[in-house]
Amino acid sequence: DAGVIQSPRHEVTEMGQEVTLRCKPISGHDYLFWYRQTMMRGLELLIYFNNNVPIDDSGMPEDRFSAKMPNASFSTLKIQPSEPRDSAVYFCASSSQFEETQYFGPGTRLLVL
Amino acid sequence: DQQVKQNSPSLSVQEGRISILNCDYTNSMFDYFLWYKKYPAEGPTFLISISSIKDKNEDGRFTVFLNKSAKHLSLHIVPSQPGDSAVYFCAANMRFGAGTRLTVKP
């Protein structure tokens, strides 16, 4: 198994631009999570899905952030418009059971200038 | 609202000695706890977990202790090795602490 796949690995963009991060979870995993890591706040849960349905999006910072999971093998996290304070590493993770071990992707390092 | 807290941002120990990483939580309903290890430029990877029905779980050099009354858990690494140098995250209910950077000096 290839594990959780994220793309791109790095993204540099200018303030105001739209950013789309992509994630392919491990096949057969029913849960998908999006996290953001910053120096100040550590790993923050943004949103998670169960069977492609968003369950808890209370961690999404504001309306500029949106996430979708159109099918069991693909999810996107979109930021529109992006701002410099969105600069962080964004991780996608998946798991087969709720509260069980999560398998993380390598992350996308986002820099908004 | 940080429900999982790691108050020590960093820890440095000598190779062969014990490393103790601490974690506190606020929600008494949490019943399953995990530790993850993260190397630079990689995602966190699962290390060890503990259920609230236990107070100790051991896996090789790694032991996690849970004190439910204090809402506190700790990860012990004995003996510490330079390859253990990484950031360690405590997690419960999909919430992660801020992490502790462990440096093991040869």
Interface residues (C-beta under 8 A of the other chain):
Chain A: V4 F33 Y35 R41 G42 L43 E44 L45 Y48 F91 A93 E99 T101 Q102 Y103 F104 G105 P106 G107
Chain B: Q6 Y32 L34 Y36 A41 E42 G43 P44 T45 F46 S49 F89 N93 M94 R95 F96 G97 A98 G99
